[in-house]
Amino acid sequence: MEILEFAVESQRYGVPIANVTEILHAVAIAPLPAAPTIIEGIIDVRGRIVPVLDVRARFRHPPRTLHPSEHFILVRAGEREVALRVDQAFDITTVPAGDIEPLEPALSRMPLVAGVARTSAGMVLIHGPSSFLAPGE
């Protein structure tokens, strides 16, 4: 499996590269009044309006002011394109299937995590893009 690794705080995460459409440097986010809490706002990507997901909150990291060194990872989540605001996007990593472990049954209620990969950088939590949003969001 090929994943794009990224960091939020000191934790490494990954999304399948098949779902990634683009990586951008952070730009100003326009807030949306009354949006679900996971939606930080919207950005304009060459004429497309793309919602920005607050993955910091979803992963229970403290809020932080947007910094130009951060990245947006544009991913397809079902029929939707969304931007994941991350501290830093890293390289694409190929992870052999044997190096990806499913979650223990006791942890399987954590719908955000599809598995855990062991890489040279350490453990990487793998996420499926559709898991970032609940159907109502």
CNS distance restraints for C-alpha pairs under 8 A (distance, minus, plus):
assign (resid   1 and name CA) (resid  16 and name CA) 7.20 0.50 0.50
assign (resid   1 and name CA) (resid  94 and name CA) 5.64 0.50 0.50
assign (resid   1 and name CA) (resid  95 and name CA) 5.27 0.50 0.50
assign (resid   1 and name CA) (resid  96 and name CA) 6.31 0.50 0.50
assign (resid   1 and name CA) (resid  97 and name CA) 6.58 0.50 0.50
assign (resid   2 and name CA) (resid  16 and name CA) 5.93 0.50 0.50
assign (resid   2 and name CA) (resid  17 and name CA) 5.67 0.50 0.50
assign (resid   2 and name CA) (resid  18 and name CA) 7.77 0.50 0.50
assign (resid   2 and name CA) (resid  92 and name CA) 6.50 0.50 0.50
assign (resid   2 and name CA) (resid  93 and name CA) 5.54 0.50 0.50
assign (resid   2 and name CA) (resid  94 and name CA) 4.34 0.50 0.50
assign (resid   2 and name CA) (resid  95 and name CA) 6.13 0.50 0.50
assign (resid   3 and name CA) (resid  14 and name CA) 5.64 0.50 0.50
assign (resid   3 and name CA) (resid  15 and name CA) 5.26 0.50 0.50
assign (resid   3 and name CA) (resid  16 and name CA) 4.31 0.50 0.50
assign (resid   3 and name CA) (resid  17 and name CA) 4.85 0.50 0.50
assign (resid   3 and name CA) (resid  92 and name CA) 5.53 0.50 0.50
assign (resid   3 and name CA) (resid  93 and name CA) 5.36 0.50 0.50
assign (resid   3 and name CA) (resid  94 and name CA) 6.42 0.50 0.50
assign (resid   3 and name CA) (resid  95 and name CA) 7.44 0.50 0.50
assign (resid   3 and name CA) (resid 126 and name CA) 7.93 0.50 0.50
assign (resid   4 and name CA) (resid  14 and name CA) 5.29 0.50 0.50
assign (resid   4 and name CA) (resid  15 and name CA) 5.46 0.50 0.50
assign (resid   4 and name CA) (resid  16 and name CA) 6.30 0.50 0.50
assign (resid   4 and name CA) (resid  17 and name CA) 5.54 0.50 0.50
assign (resid   4 and name CA) (resid  20 and name CA) 7.89 0.50 0.50
assign (resid   4 and name CA) (resid  89 and name CA) 7.45 0.50 0.50
assign (resid   4 and name CA) (resid  90 and name CA) 6.75 0.50 0.50
assign (resid   4 and name CA) (resid  91 and name CA) 6.01 0.50 0.50
assign (resid   4 and name CA) (resid  92 and name CA) 4.45 0.50 0.50
assign (resid   4 and name CA) (resid  93 and name CA) 6.29 0.50 0.50
assign (resid   5 and name CA) (resid  12 and name CA) 6.67 0.50 0.50
assign (resid   5 and name CA) (resid  13 and name CA) 5.62 0.50 0.50
assign (resid   5 and name CA) (resid  14 and name CA) 4.31 0.50 0.50
assign (resid   5 and name CA) (resid  15 and name CA) 6.84 0.50 0.50
assign (resid   5 and name CA) (resid  89 and name CA) 6.23 0.50 0.50
assign (resid   5 and name CA) (resid  90 and name CA) 5.19 0.50 0.50
assign (resid   5 and name CA) (resid  91 and name CA) 6.06 0.50 0.50
assign (resid   5 and name CA) (resid  92 and name CA) 6.32 0.50 0.50
assign (resid   5 and name CA) (resid  93 and name CA) 7.01 0.50 0.50
assign (resid   5 and name CA) (resid 124 and name CA) 7.61 0.50 0.50
assign (resid   6 and name CA) (resid  12 and name CA) 5.69 0.50 0.50
assign (resid   6 and name CA) (resid  13 and name CA) 5.31 0.50 0.50
assign (resid   6 and name CA) (resid  14 and name CA) 5.95 0.50 0.50
assign (resid   6 and name CA) (resid  86 and name CA) 6.82 0.50 0.50
assign (resid   6 and name CA) (resid  87 and name CA) 7.47 0.50 0.50
assign (resid   6 and name CA) (resid  88 and name CA) 5.59 0.50 0.50
assign (resid   6 and name CA) (resid  89 and name CA) 4.25 0.50 0.50
assign (resid   6 and name CA) (resid  90 and name CA) 5.31 0.50 0.50
assign (resid   7 and name CA) (resid  11 and name CA) 5.61 0.50 0.50
assign (resid   7 and name CA) (resid  12 and name CA) 4.55 0.50 0.50
assign (resid   7 and name CA) (resid  13 and name CA) 5.96 0.50 0.50
assign (resid   7 and name CA) (resid  86 and name CA) 6.28 0.50 0.50
assign (resid   7 and name CA) (resid  87 and name CA) 5.64 0.50 0.50
assign (resid   7 and name CA) (resid  88 and name CA) 5.35 0.50 0.50
assign (resid   7 and name CA) (resid  89 and name CA) 6.55 0.50 0.50
assign (resid   7 and name CA) (resid  90 and name CA) 7.81 0.50 0.50
assign (resid   8 and name CA) (resid  12 and name CA) 6.75 0.50 0.50
assign (resid   8 and name CA) (resid  13 and name CA) 7.70 0.50 0.50
assign (resid   8 and name CA) (resid  56 and name CA) 6.83 0.50 0.50
assign (resid   8 and name CA) (resid  61 and name CA) 7.83 0.50 0.50
assign (resid   8 and name CA) (resid  86 and name CA) 5.61 0.50 0.50
assign (resid   8 and name CA) (resid  87 and name CA) 5.12 0.50 0.50
assign (resid   8 and name CA) (resid  88 and name CA) 7.18 0.50 0.50
assign (resid   9 and name CA) (resid  61 and name CA) 7.32 0.50 0.50
assign (resid   9 and name CA) (resid  87 and name CA) 6.91 0.50 0.50
assign (resid  11 and name CA) (resid 124 and name CA) 7.83 0.50 0.50
assign (resid  12 and name CA) (resid 123 and name CA) 7.20 0.50 0.50
assign (resid  12 and name CA) (resid 124 and name CA) 5.19 0.50 0.50
assign (resid  12 and name CA) (resid 125 and name CA) 6.72 0.50 0.50
assign (resid  13 and name CA) (resid 124 and name CA) 4.95 0.50 0.50
assign (resid  13 and name CA) (resid 125 and name CA) 4.68 0.50 0.50
assign (resid  13 and name CA) (resid 126 and name CA) 5.85 0.50 0.50
assign (resid  13 and name CA) (resid 127 and name CA) 7.41 0.50 0.50
assign (resid  14 and name CA) (resid 124 and name CA) 6.28 0.50 0.50
assign (resid  14 and name CA) (resid 125 and name CA) 6.02 0.50 0.50
assign (resid  14 and name CA) (resid 126 and name CA) 4.63 0.50 0.50
assign (resid  14 and name CA) (resid 127 and name CA) 6.13 0.50 0.50
assign (resid  15 and name CA) (resid  19 and name CA) 7.30 0.50 0.50
assign (resid  15 and name CA) (resid  20 and name CA) 7.58 0.50 0.50
assign (resid  15 and name CA) (resid 126 and name CA) 5.67 0.50 0.50
assign (resid  15 and name CA) (resid 127 and name CA) 5.20 0.50 0.50
assign (resid  15 and name CA) (resid 128 and name CA) 6.13 0.50 0.50
assign (resid  15 and name CA) (resid 129 and name CA) 6.93 0.50 0.50
assign (resid  16 and name CA) (resid  20 and name CA) 7.08 0.50 0.50
assign (resid  16 and name CA) (resid 126 and name CA) 7.64 0.50 0.50
assign (resid  16 and name CA) (resid 127 and name CA) 7.54 0.50 0.50
assign (resid  16 and name CA) (resid 128 and name CA) 6.97 0.50 0.50
assign (resid  17 and name CA) (resid  92 and name CA) 7.31 0.50 0.50
assign (resid  19 and name CA) (resid  75 and name CA) 5.31 0.50 0.50
assign (resid  19 and name CA) (resid  76 and name CA) 5.25 0.50 0.50
assign (resid  19 and name CA) (resid  77 and name CA) 7.44 0.50 0.50
assign (resid  19 and name CA) (resid 129 and name CA) 7.14 0.50 0.50
assign (resid  20 and name CA) (resid  73 and name CA) 7.02 0.50 0.50
assign (resid  20 and name CA) (resid  74 and name CA) 5.89 0.50 0.50
assign (resid  20 and name CA) (resid  75 and name CA) 4.36 0.50 0.50
assign (resid  20 and name CA) (resid  76 and name CA) 6.52 0.50 0.50
assign (resid  21 and name CA) (resid  73 and name CA) 7.78 0.50 0.50
assign (resid  21 and name CA) (resid  74 and name CA) 5.46 0.50 0.50
assign (resid  21 and name CA) (resid  75 and name CA) 5.47 0.50 0.50
assign (resid  21 and name CA) (resid  76 and name CA) 7.06 0.50 0.50
assign (resid  22 and name CA) (resid  73 and name CA) 6.06 0.50 0.50
assign (resid  22 and name CA) (resid  74 and name CA) 5.08 0.50 0.50
assign (resid  22 and name CA) (resid  75 and name CA) 7.24 0.50 0.50
assign (resid  23 and name CA) (resid  71 and name CA) 6.81 0.50 0.50
assign (resid  23 and name CA) (resid  72 and name CA) 5.78 0.50 0.50
assign (resid  23 and name CA) (resid  73 and name CA) 4.61 0.50 0.50
assign (resid  23 and name CA) (resid  74 and name CA) 6.07 0.50 0.50
assign (resid  23 and name CA) (resid  89 and name CA) 7.67 0.50 0.50
assign (resid  24 and name CA) (resid  71 and name CA) 5.58 0.50 0.50
assign (resid  24 and name CA) (resid  72 and name CA) 5.07 0.50 0.50
assign (resid  24 and name CA) (resid  73 and name CA) 6.43 0.50 0.50
assign (resid  24 and name CA) (resid  74 and name CA) 7.77 0.50 0.50
assign (resid  25 and name CA) (resid  68 and name CA) 6.80 0.50 0.50
assign (resid  25 and name CA) (resid  69 and name CA) 6.83 0.50 0.50
assign (resid  25 and name CA) (resid  70 and name CA) 6.19 0.50 0.50
assign (resid  25 and name CA) (resid  71 and name CA) 4.56 0.50 0.50
assign (resid  25 and name CA) (resid  72 and name CA) 6.13 0.50 0.50
assign (resid  26 and name CA) (resid  66 and name CA) 7.65 0.50 0.50
assign (resid  26 and name CA) (resid  67 and name CA) 7.11 0.50 0.50
assign (resid  26 and name CA) (resid  68 and name CA) 5.34 0.50 0.50
assign (resid  26 and name CA) (resid  69 and name CA) 6.81 0.50 0.50
assign (resid  26 and name CA) (resid  70 and name CA) 5.33 0.50 0.50
assign (resid  26 and name CA) (resid  71 and name CA) 4.88 0.50 0.50
assign (resid  26 and name CA) (resid  72 and name CA) 5.77 0.50 0.50
assign (resid  26 and name CA) (resid  85 and name CA) 7.73 0.50 0.50
assign (resid  27 and name CA) (resid  43 and name CA) 7.56 0.50 0.50
assign (resid  27 and name CA) (resid  68 and name CA) 6.76 0.50 0.50
assign (resid  28 and name CA) (resid  43 and name CA) 7.25 0.50 0.50
assign (resid  28 and name CA) (resid  66 and name CA) 7.82 0.50 0.50
assign (resid  29 and name CA) (resid  40 and name CA) 7.52 0.50 0.50
assign (resid  29 and name CA) (resid  41 and name CA) 5.67 0.50 0.50
assign (resid  29 and name CA) (resid  42 and name CA) 5.61 0.50 0.50
assign (resid  29 and name CA) (resid  43 and name CA) 5.52 0.50 0.50
assign (resid  29 and name CA) (resid  52 and name CA) 7.65 0.50 0.50
assign (resid  30 and name CA) (resid  41 and name CA) 5.21 0.50 0.50
assign (resid  30 and name CA) (resid  42 and name CA) 5.22 0.50 0.50
assign (resid  30 and name CA) (resid  43 and name CA) 6.38 0.50 0.50
assign (resid  31 and name CA) (resid  40 and name CA) 6.39 0.50 0.50
assign (resid  31 and name CA) (resid  41 and name CA) 4.13 0.50 0.50
assign (resid  31 and name CA) (resid  42 and name CA) 6.49 0.50 0.50
assign (resid  32 and name CA) (resid  39 and name CA) 7.95 0.50 0.50
assign (resid  32 and name CA) (resid  40 and name CA) 7.49 0.50 0.50
assign (resid  32 and name CA) (resid  41 and name CA) 5.15 0.50 0.50
assign (resid  32 and name CA) (resid  42 and name CA) 7.19 0.50 0.50
assign (resid  35 and name CA) (resid  39 and name CA) 6.13 0.50 0.50
assign (resid  35 and name CA) (resid  41 and name CA) 7.83 0.50 0.50
assign (resid  36 and name CA) (resid 137 and name CA) 6.27 0.50 0.50
assign (resid  37 and name CA) (resid  54 and name CA) 7.84 0.50 0.50
assign (resid  38 and name CA) (resid  53 and name CA) 5.54 0.50 0.50
assign (resid  38 and name CA) (resid  54 and name CA) 5.20 0.50 0.50
assign (resid  38 and name CA) (resid  55 and name CA) 7.37 0.50 0.50
assign (resid  38 and name CA) (resid  57 and name CA) 7.27 0.50 0.50
assign (resid  38 and name CA) (resid  58 and name CA) 6.95 0.50 0.50
assign (resid  38 and name CA) (resid 133 and name CA) 7.83 0.50 0.50
assign (resid  38 and name CA) (resid 137 and name CA) 7.71 0.50 0.50
assign (resid  39 and name CA) (resid  51 and name CA) 6.54 0.50 0.50
assign (resid  39 and name CA) (resid  52 and name CA) 5.81 0.50 0.50
assign (resid  39 and name CA) (resid  53 and name CA) 4.76 0.50 0.50
assign (resid  39 and name CA) (resid  54 and name CA) 5.93 0.50 0.50
assign (resid  40 and name CA) (resid  51 and name CA) 7.48 0.50 0.50
assign (resid  40 and name CA) (resid  52 and name CA) 5.45 0.50 0.50
assign (resid  40 and name CA) (resid  53 and name CA) 5.55 0.50 0.50
assign (resid  40 and name CA) (resid  54 and name CA) 5.33 0.50 0.50
assign (resid  41 and name CA) (resid  51 and name CA) 5.81 0.50 0.50
assign (resid  41 and name CA) (resid  52 and name CA) 5.44 0.50 0.50
assign (resid  41 and name CA) (resid  53 and name CA) 7.55 0.50 0.50
assign (resid  42 and name CA) (resid  49 and name CA) 6.45 0.50 0.50
assign (resid  42 and name CA) (resid  50 and name CA) 5.44 0.50 0.50
assign (resid  42 and name CA) (resid  51 and name CA) 4.31 0.50 0.50
assign (resid  42 and name CA) (resid  52 and name CA) 5.43 0.50 0.50
assign (resid  43 and name CA) (resid  49 and name CA) 5.82 0.50 0.50
assign (resid  43 and name CA) (resid  50 and name CA) 5.40 0.50 0.50
assign (resid  43 and name CA) (resid  51 and name CA) 6.48 0.50 0.50
assign (resid  43 and name CA) (resid  52 and name CA) 6.98 0.50 0.50
assign (resid  44 and name CA) (resid  48 and name CA) 5.55 0.50 0.50
assign (resid  44 and name CA) (resid  49 and name CA) 4.81 0.50 0.50
assign (resid  44 and name CA) (resid  50 and name CA) 6.33 0.50 0.50
assign (resid  45 and name CA) (resid  49 and name CA) 6.38 0.50 0.50
assign (resid  45 and name CA) (resid  50 and name CA) 6.92 0.50 0.50
assign (resid  50 and name CA) (resid  81 and name CA) 6.56 0.50 0.50
assign (resid  50 and name CA) (resid  82 and name CA) 5.65 0.50 0.50
assign (resid  50 and name CA) (resid  83 and name CA) 6.56 0.50 0.50
assign (resid  51 and name CA) (resid  81 and name CA) 7.76 0.50 0.50
assign (resid  51 and name CA) (resid  82 and name CA) 5.31 0.50 0.50
assign (resid  51 and name CA) (resid  83 and name CA) 6.11 0.50 0.50
assign (resid  52 and name CA) (resid  82 and name CA) 6.04 0.50 0.50
assign (resid  52 and name CA) (resid  83 and name CA) 4.60 0.50 0.50
assign (resid  52 and name CA) (resid  84 and name CA) 5.92 0.50 0.50
assign (resid  52 and name CA) (resid  85 and name CA) 6.59 0.50 0.50
assign (resid  53 and name CA) (resid  82 and name CA) 6.97 0.50 0.50
assign (resid  53 and name CA) (resid  83 and name CA) 6.05 0.50 0.50
assign (resid  53 and name CA) (resid  84 and name CA) 5.24 0.50 0.50
assign (resid  53 and name CA) (resid  85 and name CA) 6.40 0.50 0.50
assign (resid  54 and name CA) (resid  58 and name CA) 6.54 0.50 0.50
assign (resid  54 and name CA) (resid  84 and name CA) 7.03 0.50 0.50
assign (resid  54 and name CA) (resid  85 and name CA) 6.41 0.50 0.50
assign (resid  55 and name CA) (resid  59 and name CA) 5.89 0.50 0.50
assign (resid  55 and name CA) (resid  84 and name CA) 6.48 0.50 0.50
assign (resid  55 and name CA) (resid  85 and name CA) 6.47 0.50 0.50
assign (resid  55 and name CA) (resid  86 and name CA) 7.33 0.50 0.50
assign (resid  55 and name CA) (resid 132 and name CA) 7.96 0.50 0.50
assign (resid  56 and name CA) (resid  60 and name CA) 6.05 0.50 0.50
assign (resid  56 and name CA) (resid  61 and name CA) 4.88 0.50 0.50
assign (resid  56 and name CA) (resid  62 and name CA) 6.66 0.50 0.50
assign (resid  56 and name CA) (resid  63 and name CA) 6.51 0.50 0.50
assign (resid  56 and name CA) (resid  85 and name CA) 7.93 0.50 0.50
assign (resid  56 and name CA) (resid  86 and name CA) 7.79 0.50 0.50
assign (resid  57 and name CA) (resid  61 and name CA) 5.68 0.50 0.50
assign (resid  57 and name CA) (resid  62 and name CA) 6.87 0.50 0.50
assign (resid  57 and name CA) (resid  63 and name CA) 6.84 0.50 0.50
assign (resid  58 and name CA) (resid 132 and name CA) 7.83 0.50 0.50
assign (resid  66 and name CA) (resid  70 and name CA) 7.27 0.50 0.50
assign (resid  69 and name CA) (resid  87 and name CA) 7.49 0.50 0.50
assign (resid  69 and name CA) (resid  88 and name CA) 7.60 0.50 0.50
assign (resid  70 and name CA) (resid  85 and name CA) 7.32 0.50 0.50
assign (resid  70 and name CA) (resid  86 and name CA) 6.06 0.50 0.50
assign (resid  70 and name CA) (resid  87 and name CA) 4.66 0.50 0.50
assign (resid  70 and name CA) (resid  88 and name CA) 5.56 0.50 0.50
assign (resid  71 and name CA) (resid  85 and name CA) 6.03 0.50 0.50
assign (resid  71 and name CA) (resid  86 and name CA) 5.44 0.50 0.50
assign (resid  71 and name CA) (resid  87 and name CA) 6.18 0.50 0.50
assign (resid  71 and name CA) (resid  88 and name CA) 5.66 0.50 0.50
assign (resid  71 and name CA) (resid  89 and name CA) 6.33 0.50 0.50
assign (resid  72 and name CA) (resid  83 and name CA) 5.55 0.50 0.50
assign (resid  72 and name CA) (resid  84 and name CA) 5.31 0.50 0.50
assign (resid  72 and name CA) (resid  85 and name CA) 4.69 0.50 0.50
assign (resid  72 and name CA) (resid  86 and name CA) 6.15 0.50 0.50
assign (resid  73 and name CA) (resid  83 and name CA) 5.32 0.50 0.50
assign (resid  73 and name CA) (resid  84 and name CA) 5.02 0.50 0.50
assign (resid  73 and name CA) (resid  85 and name CA) 6.67 0.50 0.50
assign (resid  73 and name CA) (resid  86 and name CA) 7.40 0.50 0.50
assign (resid  73 and name CA) (resid  89 and name CA) 7.55 0.50 0.50
assign (resid  74 and name CA) (resid  81 and name CA) 6.66 0.50 0.50
assign (resid  74 and name CA) (resid  82 and name CA) 5.62 0.50 0.50
assign (resid  74 and name CA) (resid  83 and name CA) 4.38 0.50 0.50
assign (resid  74 and name CA) (resid  84 and name CA) 6.37 0.50 0.50
assign (resid  75 and name CA) (resid  81 and name CA) 5.62 0.50 0.50
assign (resid  75 and name CA) (resid  82 and name CA) 5.59 0.50 0.50
assign (resid  75 and name CA) (resid  83 and name CA) 6.32 0.50 0.50
assign (resid  75 and name CA) (resid  84 and name CA) 7.54 0.50 0.50
assign (resid  75 and name CA) (resid 129 and name CA) 6.74 0.50 0.50
assign (resid  76 and name CA) (resid  80 and name CA) 5.67 0.50 0.50
assign (resid  76 and name CA) (resid  81 and name CA) 4.52 0.50 0.50
assign (resid  76 and name CA) (resid  82 and name CA) 6.47 0.50 0.50
assign (resid  76 and name CA) (resid 129 and name CA) 6.73 0.50 0.50
assign (resid  76 and name CA) (resid 130 and name CA) 7.86 0.50 0.50
assign (resid  77 and name CA) (resid  81 and name CA) 5.98 0.50 0.50
assign (resid  77 and name CA) (resid  82 and name CA) 6.93 0.50 0.50
assign (resid  77 and name CA) (resid 129 and name CA) 4.91 0.50 0.50
assign (resid  77 and name CA) (resid 130 and name CA) 4.43 0.50 0.50
assign (resid  78 and name CA) (resid 129 and name CA) 7.91 0.50 0.50
assign (resid  78 and name CA) (resid 130 and name CA) 6.02 0.50 0.50
assign (resid  95 and name CA) (resid  99 and name CA) 6.34 0.50 0.50
assign (resid  95 and name CA) (resid 100 and name CA) 7.17 0.50 0.50
assign (resid  95 and name CA) (resid 117 and name CA) 7.00 0.50 0.50
assign (resid  95 and name CA) (resid 118 and name CA) 7.86 0.50 0.50
assign (resid  95 and name CA) (resid 119 and name CA) 7.28 0.50 0.50
assign (resid  96 and name CA) (resid 100 and name CA) 7.09 0.50 0.50
assign (resid  99 and name CA) (resid 117 and name CA) 5.64 0.50 0.50
assign (resid  99 and name CA) (resid 118 and name CA) 5.65 0.50 0.50
assign (resid  99 and name CA) (resid 119 and name CA) 7.88 0.50 0.50
assign (resid 100 and name CA) (resid 115 and name CA) 6.25 0.50 0.50
assign (resid 100 and name CA) (resid 116 and name CA) 5.47 0.50 0.50
assign (resid 100 and name CA) (resid 117 and name CA) 4.35 0.50 0.50
assign (resid 100 and name CA) (resid 118 and name CA) 6.68 0.50 0.50
assign (resid 101 and name CA) (resid 115 and name CA) 5.54 0.50 0.50
assign (resid 101 and name CA) (resid 116 and name CA) 5.19 0.50 0.50
assign (resid 101 and name CA) (resid 117 and name CA) 6.34 0.50 0.50
assign (resid 102 and name CA) (resid 114 and name CA) 6.91 0.50 0.50
assign (resid 102 and name CA) (resid 115 and name CA) 4.60 0.50 0.50
assign (resid 102 and name CA) (resid 116 and name CA) 6.46 0.50 0.50
assign (resid 103 and name CA) (resid 107 and name CA) 5.80 0.50 0.50
assign (resid 103 and name CA) (resid 108 and name CA) 5.74 0.50 0.50
assign (resid 103 and name CA) (resid 113 and name CA) 7.95 0.50 0.50
assign (resid 103 and name CA) (resid 114 and name CA) 7.52 0.50 0.50
assign (resid 103 and name CA) (resid 115 and name CA) 5.84 0.50 0.50
assign (resid 103 and name CA) (resid 116 and name CA) 7.24 0.50 0.50
assign (resid 104 and name CA) (resid 108 and name CA) 6.24 0.50 0.50
assign (resid 105 and name CA) (resid 109 and name CA) 7.90 0.50 0.50
assign (resid 111 and name CA) (resid 131 and name CA) 6.30 0.50 0.50
assign (resid 112 and name CA) (resid 127 and name CA) 5.91 0.50 0.50
assign (resid 112 and name CA) (resid 128 and name CA) 7.20 0.50 0.50
assign (resid 112 and name CA) (resid 131 and name CA) 5.20 0.50 0.50
assign (resid 112 and name CA) (resid 132 and name CA) 6.30 0.50 0.50
assign (resid 113 and name CA) (resid 125 and name CA) 6.36 0.50 0.50
assign (resid 113 and name CA) (resid 126 and name CA) 5.81 0.50 0.50
assign (resid 113 and name CA) (resid 127 and name CA) 4.99 0.50 0.50
assign (resid 113 and name CA) (resid 128 and name CA) 7.34 0.50 0.50
assign (resid 113 and name CA) (resid 131 and name CA) 7.94 0.50 0.50
assign (resid 114 and name CA) (resid 125 and name CA) 7.64 0.50 0.50
assign (resid 114 and name CA) (resid 126 and name CA) 5.52 0.50 0.50
assign (resid 114 and name CA) (resid 127 and name CA) 5.25 0.50 0.50
assign (resid 114 and name CA) (resid 128 and name CA) 6.29 0.50 0.50
assign (resid 115 and name CA) (resid 125 and name CA) 6.19 0.50 0.50
assign (resid 115 and name CA) (resid 126 and name CA) 5.28 0.50 0.50
assign (resid 115 and name CA) (resid 127 and name CA) 7.31 0.50 0.50
assign (resid 116 and name CA) (resid 123 and name CA) 6.53 0.50 0.50
assign (resid 116 and name CA) (resid 124 and name CA) 5.70 0.50 0.50
assign (resid 116 and name CA) (resid 125 and name CA) 4.74 0.50 0.50
assign (resid 116 and name CA) (resid 126 and name CA) 5.81 0.50 0.50
assign (resid 117 and name CA) (resid 123 and name CA) 5.70 0.50 0.50
assign (resid 117 and name CA) (resid 124 and name CA) 5.11 0.50 0.50
assign (resid 117 and name CA) (resid 125 and name CA) 6.46 0.50 0.50
assign (resid 117 and name CA) (resid 126 and name CA) 6.95 0.50 0.50
assign (resid 118 and name CA) (resid 122 and name CA) 5.79 0.50 0.50
assign (resid 118 and name CA) (resid 123 and name CA) 4.78 0.50 0.50
assign (resid 118 and name CA) (resid 124 and name CA) 6.38 0.50 0.50
assign (resid 119 and name CA) (resid 123 and name CA) 6.17 0.50 0.50
assign (resid 119 and name CA) (resid 124 and name CA) 7.07 0.50 0.50
assign (resid 127 and name CA) (resid 131 and name CA) 7.04 0.50 0.50
assign (resid 127 and name CA) (resid 132 and name CA) 7.98 0.50 0.50
assign (resid 128 and name CA) (resid 132 and name CA) 7.45 0.50 0.50
assign (resid 129 and name CA) (resid 133 and name CA) 7.90 0.50 0.50
assign (resid 133 and name CA) (resid 137 and name CA) 5.79 0.50 0.50
